[in-house]
Amino acid sequence: MSHASEKVTDPICGMTVDPATAAASAEYEGHTYYFCSQSCALSFKADPAKYAAGAGN
């Protein structure tokens, strides 16, 4: 039996991301956010409160 990774949404661009293969991740207020690219991760890290507030994951 295999487990499929649960998909999450990149809080910057809205792209669907598989946490197992995400280009980057960041912790903020006890939650891990996953990103499709390093560029999205850098945008998040510059102002995490702005993007975390609208994240649906």
C-alpha positions as CSV (number, residue, x, y, z in Angstrom):
1,M,0.0,0.0,0.0
2,S,1.5,3.4,-1.0
3,H,0.7,6.8,0.5
4,A,0.2,9.6,-1.9
5,S,1.6,12.9,-0.7
6,E,-1.1,15.4,0.2
7,K,-0.9,18.4,-2.1
8,V,-0.6,21.9,-0.7
9,T,-0.9,25.4,-2.2
10,D,2.1,27.7,-2.6
11,P,1.0,30.8,-0.6
12,I,2.7,33.1,-3.1
13,C,1.6,32.0,-6.5
14,G,-1.2,29.6,-5.7
15,M,0.4,26.7,-7.5
16,T,-0.3,23.2,-6.2
17,V,2.8,21.7,-4.6
18,D,3.7,18.2,-3.4
19,P,5.6,18.7,-0.1
20,A,7.8,15.7,-0.9
21,T,9.2,17.4,-4.0
22,A,8.7,21.1,-3.2
23,A,11.6,23.4,-4.3
24,A,11.7,25.0,-0.9
25,S,9.9,25.2,2.5
26,A,9.7,27.7,5.4
27,E,8.5,27.6,9.0
28,Y,6.3,30.4,10.3
29,E,4.4,30.4,13.5
30,G,4.6,26.6,13.9
31,H,3.4,25.8,10.4
32,T,5.4,24.6,7.4
33,Y,4.8,26.3,4.1
34,Y,5.9,24.8,0.8
35,F,6.9,26.5,-2.4
36,C,7.1,25.7,-6.1
37,S,10.4,27.7,-6.5
38,Q,13.1,29.5,-4.5
39,S,11.7,32.8,-5.8
40,C,8.4,32.2,-4.1
41,A,10.2,31.1,-0.9
42,L,12.2,34.3,-0.9
43,S,9.1,36.4,-1.3
44,F,7.5,34.6,1.6
45,K,10.5,35.0,3.8
46,A,10.6,38.7,3.1
47,D,7.1,39.2,4.6
48,P,5.7,35.9,6.0
49,A,2.8,37.6,7.9
50,K,1.5,39.0,4.6
51,Y,1.3,35.6,2.9
52,A,0.6,33.3,5.8
53,A,-2.6,35.2,6.5
54,G,-4.1,34.2,3.2
55,A,-2.7,30.7,3.0
56,G,-5.3,27.9,3.0
57,N,-3.0,25.2,4.3
